[in-house]
């Protein structure tokens, strides 16, 4: 069938791999767990799963498990009966009931309290729920799709997430790649957002100049698609000329990417722009470096990672939170990497 990708933009190899899985999984009722960094567009992928499913004409009900206070989340999910708690002046259905026949999206599932995870597990296994303050169970026919930016395997290992629930959710794992791994999708998205914001603000379309394109492609985009969208809105307001130049780009990009010099290859010339855009003096490792050390790829990459981990710890004076921030990873991820390398006391 032709995939409905409404809202998802890009055709990079990394994203095409996601489309292949989407095409196979969407028509089924299997539970899906979507992982990816914040701002990568996980909800768009979940909506695409629903739109391409047999349930597309039924309800799509999202709920952000991290945005609702713990004491209210159970009622939001499963509903409550009149008098179940203070201010429960009438019975109210929860999201599972509202999604009956359709899809429920449990966003930021990794934020959910352990006590509530047990009830989610029962809803998945038994396909039934019980309202807060109720005495009867109700059968519900829902497809469950969950998403998280956490590494749930680490959360399980550290006792913050139930192992049985993890395996029940992880029937079909899907990973949405970060923007820095999507190559030319950066420019496709940038131009799409820029056109939209210029149209909304009734100004003539802006183009992106070759040097600015190279810098946009070279930037690491820690905030992913959300960060890119925000930057494009800013440019649609503040850019004074008809074309975006390196000088128009936000200070954050200016600090992290050196402007390409005349004559250097740009993204338009068929390169990624990384060599042209990165700070002077930096050289990417090449095969010769790996051969000189007599290493295979895994050993070579492990040594690079070891050095970066130890340097971050030195700069942070051994403070794990600061070291993780320097590396752009979570503290739990850093701890896990240090454990594997026996560097935890470094």
Buried (B, 14 or more C-beta within 10 A) or exposed (E): EEBBBEEBBBEBEBBEEBBEBBEEBBEBEEBBBBBBBEBBBBBBBBBBBBBBBEBBEBBBBBBBBBEBEEEEBBBBBBBBBEEBEEEBEEBBBBBBBBBBEBBBBBBBBBBBEEEBBEBBBBBBEEBEBBBBBBEEEBEBEBBBBBBBBBBBEBBBBEEBBBEEBBEBBBBBEBBBBBBBEBBBBBBBBBBBBBBBBBEEEEEEEBEBBBBBBBBBBBBBBBBBBBBBBBBBBBBBEEBEEEEBBBEBBBEEBBEBBBBBEEEBBBBBEEBBBBBBBBEEEEEEEEEEEBEEEEBEEEEBEBEEBEEBBBEBBEEBEEEBEBBBBBBEBBEBBBBBBBEEEEBEEE
